Amino acid sequence: MSLQKEPYLTFRVGGRMCAVPVKNVIEVAESNSISPLPGAPAFVVGIKKFRQEIVPIIDTVQRLSIPKVPSNDVPNKYAVMFEIPALNGVKKFGALVDKVLNVVDLNDTDFNTSDATDSSLAGAAFVKGVLTSEEGHFIYILSPENFFDNQDLQRIERAMPVNSSDDTWMI
């Protein structure tokens, strides 16, 4: 556990508040111009051209198995663009979110890792910990590098366009 604070981007998805380390975030983009990606895992809604590369875009609600709840937020309005370490360099992908909130500074002792298996979030394998906000809401601390297992990566790689100049998804 580290005592040094690290910045986290907070956002809402499927009625839940989530946070991810800023070190993994490239930028927040509008979720327009997403093309289907046949053959990809069901949680991959398609691909998007991002900074001259073609990257997969995931449905965060589906990937985390979050039940959809009514909200005033516009569903899937933004794509948080990530860069995560991989064996052969880095992988870039986008994750659809409903609303981007702000950046907060946290350290490992701010959130409870024993609550990471909260049964209300079936995708708990991606949850690093849980924090309770001042308003009493749970904030799920996510690990973007755990959104994919090797099988997911292989299925995405096989589905990616053959003529793509983006070799960051090569396994």
N, C-alpha and C positions, 0 to 999 in steps of 0.2 A: 504494500500500500504506500502511496505517495502522499506527502503532505503539501506538495506544490500544487497550486490551483491551475486548472487547465480550462480554456474556454470551450463551451458547448453551445451549439446552435439548438434552440428549442423551436418546436413546431407542433401543429395539431394534425392528426391523421385519424380518420374514423372515430372522431369524438374523444380520442386520447391525446394527452400531451406526451411528447417524446423529446429526447435530446440526443445529439450525436457530437462527438469530438470535432471541433472546428478544423483540426489538423487533417481530417479526411474530406472536408468539404471544399470543392473547387469554386462553386458559385450556386446561386439559386436562379433558375431560369423559368420562364413561362412554359407550360406543358403543351404547347402547340406543336404541330408538325411531327407527330409520332406516327410512324408507319408500322403495320403489323409485321410480326416475325414468326411465320409458320414454323412449327417444329421446336420452338423454344418451350421451356417449362411454362405451365399455366400462369404463374405469377409474373411472367415477362409480358407486358402489354405491347411491346414493340421496340422499335429502334428510332433514334433521333440523331441527326447530324449535330455534333457539338464540337466547335473549334476544329473544323476540318476532319473530324473523326466520326465514325458511326459507333454509337454506344447503345447498349440495351437499356430499356426503361422498365422498372418494375412497379407493380401495383403494391404499394406498401401495405395497404389494408389486407390484401389477400396473402402476401408473404408472411405477415405477422399473425394471420388468422384472427384479425380484430373484427368483432361483430360491428356491422354498420349501425350507427345511431343517428337520429335526426340532429342536425346542426345548422347554425346560420352560416358556417363556413362554406365556401364554394368547393365541392369535392374535386380533388385532383387538379387544382388550379396551378400548382407549381411543381417543378421537378428539382429536387436538391441533387446537384451533380457531385458525385463522389469519386475519389481516387483512393484505392486501397492497395496495400502491398500484395504481391503475388510471387510465385516462384521465378517467373521469367520477367520480372519488372513490376509493372503496376497494371491494375484493371480500373477502367472508368465505367461508371454506370450512373443512371439517374433513378431516383425514387420519388414517386408521386406523393405529394402531401397537400393538405387542404389549406393550411395557413402557416406562414412563417412568423414566429413571434419575436424572439430576441436572442442575444448571446449572454450567457451567464457563466461565471467562473465557479468551477466545482473541483473538488479533489475526491479521491477514492473514499475518504471517510464521510463525505456528505451523503452518500447513498448506501442503502442497505442491500448487500449482495444476497443475503438469505431470503429476501422477498423476490428475488429474480425469477422464482418459479411460481409466481402468482398465477393461480389457475384461470384467472379472467383473461389472461393473455396467452393463448395457446402457442404462439410462436416464441415462447420464453427462451428458447435456445439462443435467440438473438439479443436477449436482454441482459445487460451487464449488471444492472441494479435498479432499484426503485427509490425515488426521492419523493417526499411529501412536500407539496408547495405550501406557502403561507395560507392559501385559501383552503387547504386540506385535500387538494387533488393529487393523485399519483402522477409522477413524471417518470416515464420509462426511459432509462439510459440504455441506448442501443449501441451495438457493436457492428458497424457497417461491414467490417471484414468478415463477419460470420453470417452474412446474408446468403452466401453460396457455399455449398459443399462441392467436392470434386465432381460428383455426378452432375450437379447443376451447371458447373463450368463447362463440362464436356458437351452437354445438350445445347447450351447457348452457343458455344463455338461451332458446333455442327450446323446450327440454324443461321449463323451470321452470313451475310452476303459474301459470295466467293470473290467478287471483284472489289471488295472493301479494301481500302488502303490502310485500314486500321488493323495492325497485327498485334495489338495489345491483348486480344482475346485468344491468341494461339496458346495451346496447352503444351 
